[in-house]
Amino acid sequence: MQKQGAQKRQKERARQEKQREKLANRQERKKDKPREGVAPGEDPDIAGIVPGPQPPAWE
């Protein structure tokens, strides 16, 4: 039977390994994420928005 300290270390190692895997998965998804029609350095949330008065919605 393991002592509580050893169980605690084992649990902590498992938690850290899971965090490393999650970080690697996030980086992989970010790298593979398609960037369509957005120039480098341009914010995709505001790409194509024209400053100034907007046309009425009913036209």
mmCIF file of the N, C-alpha and C atoms, coordinates in Angstrom:
data_MODEL
# 
_entry.id   MODEL 
# 
loop_
_atom_site.group_PDB 
_atom_site.id 
_atom_site.type_symbol 
_atom_site.label_atom_id 
_atom_site.label_alt_id 
_atom_site.label_comp_id 
_atom_site.label_asym_id 
_atom_site.label_entity_id 
_atom_site.label_seq_id 
_atom_site.pdbx_PDB_ins_code 
_atom_site.Cartn_x 
_atom_site.Cartn_y 
_atom_site.Cartn_z 
_atom_site.occupancy 
_atom_site.B_iso_or_equiv 
_atom_site.pdbx_formal_charge 
_atom_site.auth_seq_id 
_atom_site.auth_comp_id 
_atom_site.auth_asym_id 
_atom_site.auth_atom_id 
_atom_site.pdbx_PDB_model_num 
ATOM 1   N N  . MET A 1 1  ? 0.844   -1.173 0.000   1.00 0.00 ? 1  MET A N  1 
ATOM 2   C CA . MET A 1 1  ? 0.000   0.000  0.000   1.00 0.00 ? 1  MET A CA 1 
ATOM 3   C C  . MET A 1 1  ? 0.899   1.250  0.000   1.00 0.00 ? 1  MET A C  1 
ATOM 4   N N  . GLN A 1 2  ? 0.557   2.229  -0.839  1.00 0.00 ? 2  GLN A N  1 
ATOM 5   C CA . GLN A 1 2  ? 1.357   3.451  -0.929  1.00 0.00 ? 2  GLN A CA 1 
ATOM 6   C C  . GLN A 1 2  ? 1.000   4.407  0.198   1.00 0.00 ? 2  GLN A C  1 
ATOM 7   N N  . LYS A 1 3  ? 1.989   5.163  0.580   1.00 0.00 ? 3  LYS A N  1 
ATOM 8   C CA . LYS A 1 3  ? 1.722   6.196  1.579   1.00 0.00 ? 3  LYS A CA 1 
ATOM 9   C C  . LYS A 1 3  ? 1.063   7.393  0.893   1.00 0.00 ? 3  LYS A C  1 
ATOM 10  N N  . GLN A 1 4  ? 0.434   8.224  1.690   1.00 0.00 ? 4  GLN A N  1 
ATOM 11  C CA . GLN A 1 4  ? -0.302  9.357  1.110   1.00 0.00 ? 4  GLN A CA 1 
ATOM 12  C C  . GLN A 1 4  ? 0.616   10.299 0.338   1.00 0.00 ? 4  GLN A C  1 
ATOM 13  N N  . GLY A 1 5  ? 1.840   10.513 0.816   1.00 0.00 ? 5  GLY A N  1 
ATOM 14  C CA . GLY A 1 5  ? 2.767   11.408 0.121   1.00 0.00 ? 5  GLY A CA 1 
ATOM 15  C C  . GLY A 1 5  ? 3.074   10.913 -1.279  1.00 0.00 ? 5  GLY A C  1 
ATOM 16  N N  . ALA A 1 6  ? 3.287   9.607  -1.406  1.00 0.00 ? 6  ALA A N  1 
ATOM 17  C CA . ALA A 1 6  ? 3.582   9.037  -2.725  1.00 0.00 ? 6  ALA A CA 1 
ATOM 18  C C  . ALA A 1 6  ? 2.369   9.150  -3.644  1.00 0.00 ? 6  ALA A C  1 
ATOM 19  N N  . GLN A 1 7  ? 1.187   8.925  -3.106  1.00 0.00 ? 7  GLN A N  1 
ATOM 20  C CA . GLN A 1 7  ? -0.043  9.056  -3.904  1.00 0.00 ? 7  GLN A CA 1 
ATOM 21  C C  . GLN A 1 7  ? -0.210  10.499 -4.362  1.00 0.00 ? 7  GLN A C  1 
ATOM 22  N N  . LYS A 1 8  ? 0.098   11.428 -3.479  1.00 0.00 ? 8  LYS A N  1 
ATOM 23  C CA . LYS A 1 8  ? -0.044  12.845 -3.798  1.00 0.00 ? 8  LYS A CA 1 
ATOM 24  C C  . LYS A 1 8  ? 0.911   13.242 -4.938  1.00 0.00 ? 8  LYS A C  1 
ATOM 25  N N  . ARG A 1 9  ? 2.163   12.764 -4.865  1.00 0.00 ? 9  ARG A N  1 
ATOM 26  C CA . ARG A 1 9  ? 3.132   13.056 -5.920  1.00 0.00 ? 9  ARG A CA 1 
ATOM 27  C C  . ARG A 1 9  ? 2.696   12.448 -7.253  1.00 0.00 ? 9  ARG A C  1 
ATOM 28  N N  . GLN A 1 10 ? 2.189   11.236 -7.209  1.00 0.00 ? 10 GLN A N  1 
ATOM 29  C CA . GLN A 1 10 ? 1.728   10.561 -8.422  1.00 0.00 ? 10 GLN A CA 1 
ATOM 30  C C  . GLN A 1 10 ? 0.563   11.331 -9.043  1.00 0.00 ? 10 GLN A C  1 
ATOM 31  N N  . LYS A 1 11 ? -0.354  11.784 -8.212  1.00 0.00 ? 11 LYS A N  1 
ATOM 32  C CA . LYS A 1 11 ? -1.512  12.548 -8.688  1.00 0.00 ? 11 LYS A CA 1 
ATOM 33  C C  . LYS A 1 11 ? -1.057  13.878 -9.299  1.00 0.00 ? 11 LYS A C  1 
ATOM 34  N N  . GLU A 1 12 ? -0.091  14.529 -8.654  1.00 0.00 ? 12 GLU A N  1 
ATOM 35  C CA . GLU A 1 12 ? 0.427   15.804 -9.149  1.00 0.00 ? 12 GLU A CA 1 
ATOM 36  C C  . GLU A 1 12 ? 1.138   15.607 -10.493 1.00 0.00 ? 12 GLU A C  1 
ATOM 37  N N  . ARG A 1 13 ? 1.927   14.529 -10.634 1.00 0.00 ? 13 ARG A N  1 
ATOM 38  C CA . ARG A 1 13 ? 2.589   14.246 -11.910 1.00 0.00 ? 13 ARG A CA 1 
ATOM 39  C C  . ARG A 1 13 ? 1.558   14.022 -13.019 1.00 0.00 ? 13 ARG A C  1 
ATOM 40  N N  . ALA A 1 14 ? 0.508   13.298 -12.712 1.00 0.00 ? 14 ALA A N  1 
ATOM 41  C CA . ALA A 1 14 ? -0.543  13.042 -13.702 1.00 0.00 ? 14 ALA A CA 1 
ATOM 42  C C  . ALA A 1 14 ? -1.215  14.351 -14.109 1.00 0.00 ? 14 ALA A C  1 
ATOM 43  N N  . ARG A 1 15 ? -1.448  15.220 -13.147 1.00 0.00 ? 15 ARG A N  1 
ATOM 44  C CA . ARG A 1 15 ? -2.068  16.521 -13.447 1.00 0.00 ? 15 ARG A CA 1 
ATOM 45  C C  . ARG A 1 15 ? -1.162  17.358 -14.352 1.00 0.00 ? 15 ARG A C  1 
ATOM 46  N N  . GLN A 1 16 ? 0.133   17.393 -14.039 1.00 0.00 ? 16 GLN A N  1 
ATOM 47  C CA . GLN A 1 16 ? 1.072   18.157 -14.856 1.00 0.00 ? 16 GLN A CA 1 
ATOM 48  C C  . GLN A 1 16 ? 1.164   17.596 -16.275 1.00 0.00 ? 16 GLN A C  1 
ATOM 49  N N  . GLU A 1 17 ? 1.179   16.283 -16.404 1.00 0.00 ? 17 GLU A N  1 
ATOM 50  C CA . GLU A 1 17 ? 1.242   15.654 -17.728 1.00 0.00 ? 17 GLU A CA 1 
ATOM 51  C C  . GLU A 1 17 ? -0.004  16.001 -18.547 1.00 0.00 ? 17 GLU A C  1 
ATOM 52  N N  . LYS A 1 18 ? -1.155  15.987 -17.892 1.00 0.00 ? 18 LYS A N  1 
ATOM 53  C CA . LYS A 1 18 ? -2.395  16.344 -18.590 1.00 0.00 ? 18 LYS A CA 1 
ATOM 54  C C  . LYS A 1 18 ? -2.342  17.800 -19.054 1.00 0.00 ? 18 LYS A C  1 
ATOM 55  N N  . GLN A 1 19 ? -1.800  18.698 -18.232 1.00 0.00 ? 19 GLN A N  1 
ATOM 56  C CA . GLN A 1 19 ? -1.671  20.104 -18.613 1.00 0.00 ? 19 GLN A CA 1 
ATOM 57  C C  . GLN A 1 19 ? -0.744  20.246 -19.824 1.00 0.00 ? 19 GLN A C  1 
ATOM 58  N N  . ARG A 1 20 ? 0.378   19.496 -19.833 1.00 0.00 ? 20 ARG A N  1 
ATOM 59  C CA . ARG A 1 20 ? 1.302   19.536 -20.976 1.00 0.00 ? 20 ARG A CA 1 
ATOM 60  C C  . ARG A 1 20 ? 0.608   19.070 -22.252 1.00 0.00 ? 20 ARG A C  1 
ATOM 61  N N  . GLU A 1 21 ? -0.177  18.007 -22.151 1.00 0.00 ? 21 GLU A N  1 
ATOM 62  C CA . GLU A 1 21 ? -0.896  17.495 -23.317 1.00 0.00 ? 21 GLU A CA 1 
ATOM 63  C C  . GLU A 1 21 ? -1.914  18.514 -23.820 1.00 0.00 ? 21 GLU A C  1 
ATOM 64  N N  . LYS A 1 22 ? -2.628  19.149 -22.903 1.00 0.00 ? 22 LYS A N  1 
ATOM 65  C CA . LYS A 1 22 ? -3.616  20.152 -23.288 1.00 0.00 ? 22 LYS A CA 1 
ATOM 66  C C  . LYS A 1 22 ? -2.942  21.327 -23.995 1.00 0.00 ? 22 LYS A C  1 
ATOM 67  N N  . LEU A 1 23 ? -1.793  21.776 -23.465 1.00 0.00 ? 23 LEU A N  1 
ATOM 68  C CA . LEU A 1 23 ? -1.069  22.885 -24.068 1.00 0.00 ? 23 LEU A CA 1 
ATOM 69  C C  . LEU A 1 23 ? -0.597  22.505 -25.471 1.00 0.00 ? 23 LEU A C  1 
ATOM 70  N N  . ALA A 1 24 ? -0.071  21.286 -25.627 1.00 0.00 ? 24 ALA A N  1 
ATOM 71  C CA . ALA A 1 24 ? 0.385   20.835 -26.941 1.00 0.00 ? 24 ALA A CA 1 
ATOM 72  C C  . ALA A 1 24 ? -0.794  20.781 -27.915 1.00 0.00 ? 24 ALA A C  1 
ATOM 73  N N  . ASN A 1 25 ? -1.947  20.306 -27.465 1.00 0.00 ? 25 ASN A N  1 
ATOM 74  C CA . ASN A 1 25 ? -3.129  20.242 -28.332 1.00 0.00 ? 25 ASN A CA 1 
ATOM 75  C C  . ASN A 1 25 ? -3.582  21.638 -28.741 1.00 0.00 ? 25 ASN A C  1 
ATOM 76  N N  . ARG A 1 26 ? -3.551  22.578 -27.801 1.00 0.00 ? 26 ARG A N  1 
ATOM 77  C CA . ARG A 1 26 ? -3.946  23.959 -28.117 1.00 0.00 ? 26 ARG A CA 1 
ATOM 78  C C  . ARG A 1 26 ? -3.025  24.553 -29.175 1.00 0.00 ? 26 ARG A C  1 
ATOM 79  N N  . GLN A 1 27 ? -1.710  24.341 -28.996 1.00 0.00 ? 27 GLN A N  1 
ATOM 80  C CA . GLN A 1 27 ? -0.759  24.881 -29.953 1.00 0.00 ? 27 GLN A CA 1 
ATOM 81  C C  . GLN A 1 27 ? -0.937  24.244 -31.322 1.00 0.00 ? 27 GLN A C  1 
ATOM 82  N N  . GLU A 1 28 ? -1.214  22.956 -31.353 1.00 0.00 ? 28 GLU A N  1 
ATOM 83  C CA . GLU A 1 28 ? -1.449  22.241 -32.618 1.00 0.00 ? 28 GLU A CA 1 
ATOM 84  C C  . GLU A 1 28 ? -2.675  22.808 -33.334 1.00 0.00 ? 28 GLU A C  1 
ATOM 85  N N  . ARG A 1 29 ? -3.767  23.006 -32.604 1.00 0.00 ? 29 ARG A N  1 
ATOM 86  C CA . ARG A 1 29 ? -4.988  23.555 -33.213 1.00 0.00 ? 29 ARG A CA 1 
ATOM 87  C C  . ARG A 1 29 ? -4.755  24.974 -33.710 1.00 0.00 ? 29 ARG A C  1 
ATOM 88  N N  . LYS A 1 30 ? -4.021  25.773 -32.935 1.00 0.00 ? 30 LYS A N  1 
ATOM 89  C CA . LYS A 1 30 ? -3.761  27.156 -33.322 1.00 0.00 ? 30 LYS A CA 1 
ATOM 90  C C  . LYS A 1 30 ? -2.932  27.197 -34.605 1.00 0.00 ? 30 LYS A C  1 
ATOM 91  N N  . LYS A 1 31 ? -1.961  26.276 -34.712 1.00 0.00 ? 31 LYS A N  1 
ATOM 92  C CA . LYS A 1 31 ? -1.105  26.225 -35.886 1.00 0.00 ? 31 LYS A CA 1 
ATOM 93  C C  . LYS A 1 31 ? -1.897  25.787 -37.117 1.00 0.00 ? 31 LYS A C  1 
ATOM 94  N N  . ASP A 1 32 ? -2.810  24.845 -36.955 1.00 0.00 ? 32 ASP A N  1 
ATOM 95  C CA . ASP A 1 32 ? -3.566  24.300 -38.070 1.00 0.00 ? 32 ASP A CA 1 
ATOM 96  C C  . ASP A 1 32 ? -4.804  25.114 -38.429 1.00 0.00 ? 32 ASP A C  1 
ATOM 97  N N  . LYS A 1 33 ? -5.134  26.106 -37.635 1.00 0.00 ? 33 LYS A N  1 
ATOM 98  C CA . LYS A 1 33 ? -6.341  26.899 -37.852 1.00 0.00 ? 33 LYS A CA 1 
ATOM 99  C C  . LYS A 1 33 ? -6.243  27.667 -39.177 1.00 0.00 ? 33 LYS A C  1 
ATOM 100 N N  . PRO A 1 34 ? -7.229  27.496 -40.042 1.00 0.00 ? 34 PRO A N  1 
ATOM 101 C CA . PRO A 1 34 ? -7.176  28.199 -41.332 1.00 0.00 ? 34 PRO A CA 1 
ATOM 102 C C  . PRO A 1 34 ? -7.392  29.698 -41.153 1.00 0.00 ? 34 PRO A C  1 
ATOM 103 N N  . ARG A 1 35 ? -6.620  30.461 -41.876 1.00 0.00 ? 35 ARG A N  1 
ATOM 104 C CA . ARG A 1 35 ? -6.772  31.912 -41.839 1.00 0.00 ? 35 ARG A CA 1 
ATOM 105 C C  . ARG A 1 35 ? -7.108  32.349 -43.258 1.00 0.00 ? 35 ARG A C  1 
ATOM 106 N N  . GLU A 1 36 ? -8.377  32.515 -43.530 1.00 0.00 ? 36 GLU A N  1 
ATOM 107 C CA . GLU A 1 36 ? -8.824  32.838 -44.879 1.00 0.00 ? 36 GLU A CA 1 
ATOM 108 C C  . GLU A 1 36 ? -9.063  34.335 -45.031 1.00 0.00 ? 36 GLU A C  1 
ATOM 109 N N  . GLY A 1 37 ? -8.443  34.931 -46.046 1.00 0.00 ? 37 GLY A N  1 
ATOM 110 C CA . GLY A 1 37 ? -8.704  36.312 -46.392 1.00 0.00 ? 37 GLY A CA 1 
ATOM 111 C C  . GLY A 1 37 ? -8.256  37.335 -45.367 1.00 0.00 ? 37 GLY A C  1 
ATOM 112 N N  . VAL A 1 38 ? -7.332  36.989 -44.514 1.00 0.00 ? 38 VAL A N  1 
ATOM 113 C CA . VAL A 1 38 ? -6.858  37.933 -43.513 1.00 0.00 ? 38 VAL A CA 1 
ATOM 114 C C  . VAL A 1 38 ? -5.360  38.121 -43.708 1.00 0.00 ? 38 VAL A C  1 
ATOM 115 N N  . ALA A 1 39 ? -4.964  39.374 -43.873 1.00 0.00 ? 39 ALA A N  1 
ATOM 116 C CA . ALA A 1 39 ? -3.549  39.676 -44.035 1.00 0.00 ? 39 ALA A CA 1 
ATOM 117 C C  . ALA A 1 39 ? -2.823  39.471 -42.701 1.00 0.00 ? 39 ALA A C  1 
ATOM 118 N N  . PRO A 1 40 ? -1.561  39.111 -42.752 1.00 0.00 ? 40 PRO A N  1 
ATOM 119 C CA . PRO A 1 40 ? -0.814  38.954 -41.498 1.00 0.00 ? 40 PRO A CA 1 
ATOM 120 C C  . PRO A 1 40 ? -0.811  40.263 -40.704 1.00 0.00 ? 40 PRO A C  1 
ATOM 121 N N  . GLY A 1 41 ? -1.069  40.185 -39.438 1.00 0.00 ? 41 GLY A N  1 
ATOM 122 C CA . GLY A 1 41 ? -1.098  41.364 -38.586 1.00 0.00 ? 41 GLY A CA 1 
ATOM 123 C C  . GLY A 1 41 ? -2.444  42.069 -38.546 1.00 0.00 ? 41 GLY A C  1 
ATOM 124 N N  . GLU A 1 42 ? -3.410  41.594 -39.296 1.00 0.00 ? 42 GLU A N  1 
ATOM 125 C CA . GLU A 1 42 ? -4.745  42.207 -39.315 1.00 0.00 ? 42 GLU A CA 1 
ATOM 126 C C  . GLU A 1 42 ? -5.674  41.420 -38.410 1.00 0.00 ? 42 GLU A C  1 
ATOM 127 N N  . ASP A 1 43 ? -6.478  42.127 -37.645 1.00 0.00 ? 43 ASP A N  1 
ATOM 128 C CA . ASP A 1 43 ? -7.414  41.486 -36.729 1.00 0.00 ? 43 ASP A CA 1 
ATOM 129 C C  . ASP A 1 43 ? -8.581  40.897 -37.527 1.00 0.00 ? 43 ASP A C  1 
ATOM 130 N N  . PRO A 1 44 ? -8.790  39.580 -37.476 1.00 0.00 ? 44 PRO A N  1 
ATOM 131 C CA . PRO A 1 44 ? -9.867  38.975 -38.277 1.00 0.00 ? 44 PRO A CA 1 
ATOM 132 C C  . PRO A 1 44 ? -11.265 39.389 -37.835 1.00 0.00 ? 44 PRO A C  1 
ATOM 133 N N  . ASP A 1 45 ? -11.402 39.868 -36.594 1.00 0.00 ? 45 ASP A N  1 
ATOM 134 C CA . ASP A 1 45 ? -12.721 40.289 -36.116 1.00 0.00 ? 45 ASP A CA 1 
ATOM 135 C C  . ASP A 1 45 ? -13.183 41.580 -36.771 1.00 0.00 ? 45 ASP A C  1 
ATOM 136 N N  . ILE A 1 46 ? -12.242 42.413 -37.179 1.00 0.00 ? 46 ILE A N  1 
ATOM 137 C CA . ILE A 1 46 ? -12.628 43.697 -37.766 1.00 0.00 ? 46 ILE A CA 1 
ATOM 138 C C  . ILE A 1 46 ? -12.201 43.815 -39.225 1.00 0.00 ? 46 ILE A C  1 
ATOM 139 N N  . ALA A 1 47 ? -11.764 42.727 -39.827 1.00 0.00 ? 47 ALA A N  1 
ATOM 140 C CA . ALA A 1 47 ? -11.341 42.751 -41.232 1.00 0.00 ? 47 ALA A CA 1 
ATOM 141 C C  . ALA A 1 47 ? -12.535 43.097 -42.121 1.00 0.00 ? 47 ALA A C  1 
ATOM 142 N N  . GLY A 1 48 ? -12.324 44.029 -43.016 1.00 0.00 ? 48 GLY A N  1 
ATOM 143 C CA . GLY A 1 48 ? -13.361 44.386 -43.975 1.00 0.00 ? 48 GLY A CA 1 
ATOM 144 C C  . GLY A 1 48 ? -14.354 45.416 -43.480 1.00 0.00 ? 48 GLY A C  1 
ATOM 145 N N  . ILE A 1 49 ? -14.224 45.898 -42.261 1.00 0.00 ? 49 ILE A N  1 
ATOM 146 C CA . ILE A 1 49 ? -15.139 46.919 -41.742 1.00 0.00 ? 49 ILE A CA 1 
ATOM 147 C C  . ILE A 1 49 ? -14.658 48.283 -42.223 1.00 0.00 ? 49 ILE A C  1 
ATOM 148 N N  . VAL A 1 50 ? -15.579 49.060 -42.740 1.00 0.00 ? 50 VAL A N  1 
ATOM 149 C CA . VAL A 1 50 ? -15.258 50.384 -43.257 1.00 0.00 ? 50 VAL A CA 1 
ATOM 150 C C  . VAL A 1 50 ? -15.628 51.418 -42.195 1.00 0.00 ? 50 VAL A C  1 
ATOM 151 N N  . PRO A 1 51 ? -14.687 52.269 -41.795 1.00 0.00 ? 51 PRO A N  1 
ATOM 152 C CA . PRO A 1 51 ? -15.024 53.297 -40.807 1.00 0.00 ? 51 PRO A CA 1 
ATOM 153 C C  . PRO A 1 51 ? -15.945 54.359 -41.416 1.00 0.00 ? 51 PRO A C  1 
ATOM 154 N N  . GLY A 1 52 ? -16.693 55.009 -40.565 1.00 0.00 ? 52 GLY A N  1 
ATOM 155 C CA . GLY A 1 52 ? -17.575 56.075 -41.013 1.00 0.00 ? 52 GLY A CA 1 
ATOM 156 C C  . GLY A 1 52 ? -19.022 55.647 -40.972 1.00 0.00 ? 52 GLY A C  1 
ATOM 157 N N  . PRO A 1 53 ? -19.903 56.509 -41.503 1.00 0.00 ? 53 PRO A N  1 
ATOM 158 C CA . PRO A 1 53 ? -21.334 56.203 -41.497 1.00 0.00 ? 53 PRO A CA 1 
ATOM 159 C C  . PRO A 1 53 ? -21.630 54.934 -42.288 1.00 0.00 ? 53 PRO A C  1 
ATOM 160 N N  . GLN A 1 54 ? -22.529 54.140 -41.783 1.00 0.00 ? 54 GLN A N  1 
ATOM 161 C CA . GLN A 1 54 ? -22.921 52.888 -42.432 1.00 0.00 ? 54 GLN A CA 1 
ATOM 162 C C  . GLN A 1 54 ? -24.222 53.112 -43.198 1.00 0.00 ? 54 GLN A C  1 
ATOM 163 N N  . PRO A 1 55 ? -24.421 52.349 -44.271 1.00 0.00 ? 55 PRO A N  1 
ATOM 164 C CA . PRO A 1 55 ? -25.683 52.503 -45.018 1.00 0.00 ? 55 PRO A CA 1 
ATOM 165 C C  . PRO A 1 55 ? -26.849 51.991 -44.170 1.00 0.00 ? 55 PRO A C  1 
ATOM 166 N N  . PRO A 1 56 ? -28.037 52.507 -44.402 1.00 0.00 ? 56 PRO A N  1 
ATOM 167 C CA . PRO A 1 56 ? -29.206 52.041 -43.658 1.00 0.00 ? 56 PRO A CA 1 
ATOM 168 C C  . PRO A 1 56 ? -29.430 50.545 -43.889 1.00 0.00 ? 56 PRO A C  1 
ATOM 169 N N  . ALA A 1 57 ? -29.956 49.885 -42.884 1.00 0.00 ? 57 ALA A N  1 
ATOM 170 C CA . ALA A 1 57 ? -30.150 48.441 -42.946 1.00 0.00 ? 57 ALA A CA 1 
ATOM 171 C C  . ALA A 1 57 ? -31.239 48.042 -43.941 1.00 0.00 ? 57 ALA A C  1 
ATOM 172 N N  . TRP A 1 58 ? -32.193 48.903 -44.243 1.00 0.00 ? 58 TRP A N  1 
ATOM 173 C CA . TRP A 1 58 ? -33.316 48.548 -45.093 1.00 0.00 ? 58 TRP A CA 1 
ATOM 174 C C  . TRP A 1 58 ? -33.009 48.760 -46.584 1.00 0.00 ? 58 TRP A C  1 
ATOM 175 N N  . GLU A 1 59 ? -31.840 49.181 -46.934 1.00 0.00 ? 59 GLU A N  1 
ATOM 176 C CA . GLU A 1 59 ? -31.493 49.355 -48.365 1.00 0.00 ? 59 GLU A CA 1 
ATOM 177 C C  . GLU A 1 59 ? -30.704 48.193 -48.874 1.00 0.00 ? 59 GLU A C  1 
# 
